[in-house]
Amino acid sequence: MDNKTDKLSKAQTAGRILLGIFLVFAGTGHLSFQRKEFSAQVPEWLPMQPDMVVFLSGGVEIFLGAGLLFLPRHRASIGWIVALFLVAVFPGNIAQLINHKDAFGLNSDLLRWIRLPSQPLLIVLVLWSTGAWSTWRNNAV
């Protein structure tokens, strides 16, 4: 349960809103104009059609982004869910590197390697901007 008395800084609120917009935009891309690029990230070992994985993950991204934007009372809980989602899709980034697939301008293994640390940084940004980490820490004490 969220601690509704926790206040976010203006920077955290701005970060949460930007992340929400980013997720809605990325989810929309999954379902339309970036479908091919996202398909390049689907690990070959997944027992689903890549297009279905792209469709489902895009829907989840839109849903989570909307939650960040329109459910600020539940921001900490949504922050944890977004962080878990980002952990769950990280194998796609690794698969793009291992399978040497070009997408999103990542047309070399060097660029694909450089991209990998962005996912953990994004997770940290989500946990900070939603207050999820501090809410958990304050409730654990």
C-alpha positions in Angstrom: 0.0 0.0 0.0 1.3 3.5 -0.8 2.1 6.0 1.8 -0.1 8.9 0.5 1.6 11.4 2.9 4.9 11.1 1.0 5.6 14.2 -1.1 7.5 14.1 -4.3 9.8 16.8 -5.5 8.9 18.7 -8.6 11.8 16.8 -10.3 10.3 13.5 -9.3 6.9 14.4 -10.5 8.3 15.7 -13.8 10.2 12.4 -14.1 7.1 10.3 -13.4 5.1 12.3 -16.0 7.9 12.0 -18.6 8.2 8.3 -18.0 4.4 7.9 -18.4 4.5 9.7 -21.7 7.5 7.7 -22.8 5.7 4.4 -22.0 2.5 5.4 -23.7 4.5 6.5 -26.8 6.6 3.3 -26.8 3.5 1.2 -26.4 1.8 2.9 -29.3 5.0 2.2 -31.3 4.7 -1.4 -30.4 1.2 -1.5 -31.9 1.9 0.6 -35.0 4.9 2.3 -36.5 7.7 0.5 -34.7 6.4 -3.0 -34.8 9.2 -4.4 -36.9 11.9 -2.8 -34.6 10.3 -4.2 -31.5 10.0 -7.7 -33.1 13.8 -7.7 -33.5 14.1 -7.7 -29.7 11.9 -10.7 -29.1 14.1 -13.6 -27.9 13.9 -16.6 -30.2 13.5 -18.9 -27.2 10.1 -17.4 -26.2 7.3 -19.9 -27.0 5.1 -17.2 -28.6 4.9 -15.6 -32.0 7.1 -12.4 -31.9 4.2 -10.3 -33.2 2.0 -11.4 -30.3 4.8 -10.6 -27.8 5.1 -7.1 -29.3 1.4 -6.6 -29.2 1.0 -7.7 -25.6 4.0 -5.8 -24.3 2.8 -2.7 -26.1 -0.6 -3.0 -24.4 1.1 -3.4 -21.1 3.3 -0.3 -21.7 0.3 1.8 -22.6 -1.5 0.7 -19.5 1.5 1.3 -17.2 2.2 4.7 -18.8 -1.4 5.7 -18.3 -1.1 4.6 -14.6 1.9 6.8 -14.1 0.1 9.7 -15.6 -3.4 9.4 -14.2 -3.1 7.5 -10.9 -0.7 9.5 -8.8 -2.1 8.2 -5.6 -0.9 4.7 -6.5 2.4 5.9 -8.0 4.7 3.9 -5.7 2.9 0.6 -6.4 2.8 1.4 -10.1 6.5 2.3 -9.9 7.3 -1.2 -8.6 5.2 -2.8 -11.4 6.9 -0.7 -14.1 10.3 -1.7 -12.6 9.4 -5.4 -12.8 8.1 -4.9 -16.3 11.4 -3.4 -17.3 13.3 -6.3 -15.7 11.0 -8.7 -17.6 11.7 -7.1 -21.0 15.5 -6.8 -20.5 16.1 -10.2 -22.1 14.9 -8.6 -25.3 17.8 -6.2 -25.2 20.2 -9.0 -24.6 18.6 -11.1 -27.5 19.0 -8.1 -29.8 22.8 -8.1 -29.0 23.3 -11.9 -29.1 21.3 -12.3 -32.4 23.0 -9.2 -34.0 19.7 -7.7 -35.0 19.5 -4.1 -36.1 16.7 -1.9 -34.7 16.3 1.6 -33.3 19.5 2.7 -34.9 21.5 0.0 -33.0 23.3 -1.4 -36.0 26.5 -2.7 -34.4 27.3 -4.9 -31.4 29.1 -1.9 -29.8 25.9 0.2 -29.9 23.9 -2.7 -28.6 26.4 -3.2 -25.7 26.3 0.5 -24.9 22.5 0.3 -24.7 22.4 -2.5 -22.1 23.1 -0.2 -19.0 20.3 2.1 -20.0 17.7 -0.4 -18.7 19.0 -0.6 -15.1 19.3 3.2 -15.2 15.7 3.5 -16.3 14.6 1.2 -13.5 16.4 3.4 -11.0 14.7 6.4 -12.5 11.3 4.8 -12.2 11.8 3.8 -8.6 13.1 7.3 -7.7 10.5 9.3 -9.7 7.5 7.4 -8.3 8.8 7.5 -4.8 8.6 3.7 -4.8 12.0 3.1 -3.2 11.6 5.7 -0.5 8.0 4.5 0.3 9.2 0.9 0.7 12.2 2.0 2.8 10.0 4.2 5.1 7.5 1.4 5.5 10.2 -1.2 6.2 11.5 0.7 9.2 
